[in-house]
Amino acid sequence: MKVPVLLAAGGAAWEAAALEVIDQASTRLVLLKRCLDLPDLLASATAGSASVAVIGAGVVGLDSETVRTLKRDGVSVVVVHDDHDDERASHLGVDHLVPSNDLARLPGVLEGAAPRFLPEITEPPRPAHDGEVIVVWGPTGAPGRTTVAVALAVELAHRGIGTALLDADPYGGAVAQHLGVLDQVSGLLAAARLANAGQLDVERLAASARAVGDHLRVLTGLPRADRWVEVRPYAFDEVLAVATTLEPYVVVDTGFCLEHDGDATSTAAGRNAMTVTTLQRSDHLVVVGAADPVGLTRLVRGLHDIVELVPGRTPRVVVNRMRGSLGWSERDVAATIEGVAPGASVHFLPEDRPAVDRALMAGRSLVESGESPLRKAVADLADALALVRS
């Protein structure tokens, strides 16, 4: 049986020689298509007819996400490289590397690649998971996700606990602004690029983050909302995995939207996939909602969605900006939430605009801004989460 092959050389000088050796092995190999570029290759792979793809290491867009997508479609990946491309290509998770000056090996490599392929994706080895992921989520309407995420991360760091704060809001993160961090380069984008190239490790992730004090590292978010397309799903998953080896706790500020933007293998799924991935990988799930009628309605609906997305997970609900002028007691609000998320712990943060304004205007955290009712309530939340390690 012949091995069906796709070829995407990107106009490399070795393409003609590769075509010749494949043609000479026509009793064992069959070239299904010469693809113009990676989108053409990926579209051809979805047909399910190919077993192996031969790709030039210099083809524009070749990264770890591309390799995963091909493997998900049942296609093994063989990369042909020049000497200066071999190190980069070796980190992408491909099945085989063939030097461009030794294409005589190509037929044997292609034959050997196809039988060993398994339809299920074999995940690359991940670093040991040490840190715990604390995800702070809330519905649309600015209920205070970022305020709570930043305050909680700073509170942990203030206690001498190593903490990484990751801004993963694809609709407009504001963690940097909350802490007065002026960054020319997004830490998230820098880390995602390294992950796409198969080069992300603990040291490089630490270099991509900003140190804020002795125990807090901040991975700043997207500089513009439209740049979410640069954070591919696999790359973000890798960033989150490596972050758990960087510090004991990883606090993630997420976006509000839980809808999927199409098939999970597409680039378009990346925007909300950041939020969905963090929720599914969370060790502690904090759901934030505003205390007013609109905010509570959105919170209740959001809790229903969360329960469906991560079944079996009991969120810790934070009702933000609680105030007596609303005419509701904490017991009334807690009873409403209990009806949607039975067993969920409910915490209340007071309306403390002076403390929030003081911190925002100075670009400082609640801890740095001095004692306040809100700071004390966040400290109580950290205690309730049992986050302080012995």
N, C-alpha and C positions, 0 to 999 in steps of 0.2 A: 504494500500500500504506500502510495506517495505521500510525502509530507507537504501540505499546502502552506505556502510562504507569502507574506506581505513584505514589501521593501519600501523603506522611506529613507533615502540617503541624503536628501536635502541638497542635491547637486554636487556632492563630494566627488573628488577626483577618482576615488576608487569604485564608484558606482558601476562603471562599464565592466571592470574586472569582476565585480561581484555577480553581475548578470551572466557573465560568461561561465563562471564556475558553477552557478546554479543550473544553467542550460546544459552543461556537460554532465551534470548529475541528474538528467531528466528522467532516468529510470527510477530514481529515488525521491526526487523533489519536483514540485510544480509551483511556479510563480503565479500566484493568483492576480497580483496587481502591483504596479509601481505607483506608489502614492506620492502626491505632490508635496504634502506637508503632514504635520501631526494631526490636524483636524480630519484630513482625508483618511489617514491611517486609522484613527479611532472610529470613524464612521464605518470603514470597511470591516473592522474587527467585530462590530456588533452583529454582523451577518451570521457569525458563527461558523464560517467555512474554513478559516485559517487556524493553523496550529502554532505557528511561530512568526514573529515579526522581527525583521532585521532593520535596525535603526542606526543612523549615523550619530555619533556622540555630539556632533556639532549642530544637529537639527534644532531649530529655534523652538523653545518651549518644552524640551525634554526635561522632565523632572520626576521626582518620586511619585507624584500623583498620577502622572501619565502611565508609569509602569504598573501601578496598582490597578488602574482602570483596564489596561490590557489584560492583566492576569484575571481580573474579575470576568472578563469576556471570554476566558478560556484560551488566551494566547500567551505563549512563552515569549520572553524578550531577549534578543541577542543584539548587543551593541557593538558596532565596528568603530574603532577609535584610532586616532593618530597618537603619537607618543605624548603630546601635551594634553590630551583629553583623558588619559587612562585613569588618573587619580579621581577626577570628578565623577566619571562614569561608574567607578567601582562603588560609589556610595549610594547609588540610586536604587538598589535592590533588584538589579537585572539578573537574569539566569546565567548568561555567559557573556564574556568579553572576547572579542577577536581583533587582533591588531590589523590595521589596514594593509600592512606590508606582508601579511601571512594569510591571505584569503584562501589559500589551498586547503586550510583547515575548515573553512566555512561549511561545506556539505556535511562533514562528520559531526560538527557541532549542532547543526540544524536537525539532523536525524536523532542525535542523542537528546536534544532538548524536548522534542515533542512527546515521547513516551513517558517522560518523567513528570509532565505537567499534571497537576491536580486542579479540578475546577474550583475548589475552595482556595481562597487566598491564604497563603502561609504568611502570617504576620512576622515582620522582622523582629529580632530580639529587642526588647525594651529594657530600659534601666529598671532596677529594682524599685518598687513603689514604696517610698518611705513617708513622704508628706501626705497630709490629708487635704482634700479639696473642699473648700467652703464656697458654695455658690450662692450669690445674692441675686434674686430675681424678683421682678414685680411687673404688673401689667402696664399698659400704656397710660399716659397721663402724668408722668413725673411724680410717682409716689414717694421717691426718696431712695431709689436703689443705690445710686452712687454715694450719697451721703452716708448711708448705713455701711456700704462695703468699705469705704475709706476709713470711717470711724472705727469699724471693727478691726481692720488690718492694723491701724495705728495703735489701737488699744493692746493688741497682742504684742506688737513690737515694743511698746512701752514697758511691758512686763518682762522683756528680755527674751522673747520667743522669736526665733527667726521666721520671718513672714515674707512671702512674695505676693504682691498685689497686681493682678492682671486685668487690664481694661479690655474686655472682649465685647463691648457694645458696638455692633456693626452699623448702628444708626446714628452714631455721634457720641463717642465716649468723652467723658469730662474729668477723668481721674486726675490727669496732669494739672488741670486748672484748679481743682480742689486743693492740691498740695503745692501750688505755686511752682510746678516743675516746667521749665521752658526747654523743650526738646526739639532740636532741628530734625531728628530722625525718629520715626515711630519705633519703639521697642518691639511691638507686636509684628510690624512689617519686617523688621530686620531679622527677627527670630524665624518668621515664616519662610523668608527667602533661604535661610540656612537649612531649614528642615526640608524644603523642596529640593535642595541640592544634596541632601543626605549628609550634611555637615554639622547638624546641631548636636551639641553636647552640653554638659553642665557648665563648662568654662565659657563657651561662647554665649550661652543663654545669660549667664551672669554679666558678661560684657555688654549685652544688649539692653540690660535693665539699668535703671538709675537707682543708686543708693540714696535713701532718704533716712538719715540717722544711722545708728549702729546695727539695727536689726530688721530694717525694712528695705526691700527691693521693689521697685515699681517698673512694670513693663507697660509703657504708655501705649495708648490706643491709636486708632486711625486718625490721621490729620484731617481727612475729609471722608464723609460717609460713602462717597462713590468708590473709594479705594478698597472696599470690602472684597472685590473680585480678586485681589492680590493674595488673599488668605485662603488657600485651597483647603478643603476639608481634611485631607490627610496631614497637611502641614500643621494645621491648628491642633489636631489630635496629638501630633508629636510634640508640639510646644508644651501642651498641657502635661503630657507624660514626663517630659524632661524637667518641667518645673517642680514636680513632686519629689525630685531628687535634689533640688537646689535648696529648699527650706522645709522645715517641719510642717508649715501650713501655707496653702495657696488660696488666697481669697480672690474670687473671680466676680467682677462686675459685668453682668450680661445685658443683652438687649431684651426688649419686651416681647418680641414676636416669636411664636412657636410654630407658625405655619411652615410647611416645606415648599420650596420654590421649584418643584419638579423632582425628577428622579435623583436619588441620593448620590448617584455616580457623576452627576453633571456639575460643572463649575457653578451654575446658577444656584445650586443647593447650598453653596458655601456661606451665604449671608446668614441665614437662620440656623445653619448647621453648627455654627460656633456656639449659639445659645443652647441648642438641643444637646450637643456633645457634652457641654459642661454640666447640664442638668443630669444627664444619664451617668456621668462619671463622678458625681458629687458624693462626698462622704457626709457632708452636712448641707442641708438645703434650707436656706432662709428666704422666705417669701414676704415681700414688703408691699403694704397697701396703705393708702391714705385713709384717714378716719372719717372724712366727710361722706355724704350719701353717694356721690358719684364714685369716689374712690373705693368705698366698700363694695359697691355693686361690681366694679371691675375686679376687685380682689376676689370676690366669691366666684365670679366666672373664671378668673385665672386659676384659682385653686382646683376647680373642676377639670380644667385642661391639664394641670400639673399631675393630678391623680391619674389621669389617663395616660400621660406620657411616661411617667415613671411609677408604674403600679407597685404597691407594696412599700413605697417610700413615704414616711411621715414627715411632712415639712414642719419647720418651726416658723410660725407666722408672726410678723412684726407689724403692728398697727401704728403707723407713723402720724405725728402731729395730733395726738389725742388731746382734746381740750374740753373743759366743762361747758362751754357755750353751745356745744352741739346738742346737749340735752340727753345724751346716752351715757349709761354707765359702762364700765369695763365688762361687767357681767353680761350686759345685753349684747355687746359686740362679740364677746367670746362665744355666746350661745349661737349666734348666727354662723360663725366660722365652724363651730362643732358640727353643724348640720351638713356642711360640705366636706370637711376633712376631719372625720372622727378621730379623736386621740391626739390631734395636733396641739402643740403647746403654743400659747398666745402670749406675746409680749407687747407692751405698750411703750412707745416713745413719746414724750410730751412735746407739745408745740413750744419750741424754744427758739424763736426767730432771732433774738439778740445773739445767742451763742453761734448760730449758723452764719449770720451776717458777719459777725466779728471774725470768724474763721475764714470765710470766703474772701472777704475784702483784704485780709492780710496774707492770703495764700498759705494758711497754716491749718494744722489739724485741730480737732476739738481738744485733744490732750494738751497741745501747745498753747491753746487759747485760755487755759485756766479752767477751774471747776465750774460746772454748770449742771442744771437738771438733766440736759440731754446727754452730756458726757457720762454722768452717773448711770443713766438708764442703759447706755451702750455697754458700760463695764459690767452691769448686771446681766446683760445678754450674753457677753463672753463667758461669764461664770456659769450661766445656765447651760451653755453649750458644752461645758466641761472641757474647754479647749486648753487649759493650762496643764502641761505635762509635768509629771513629777520627776 
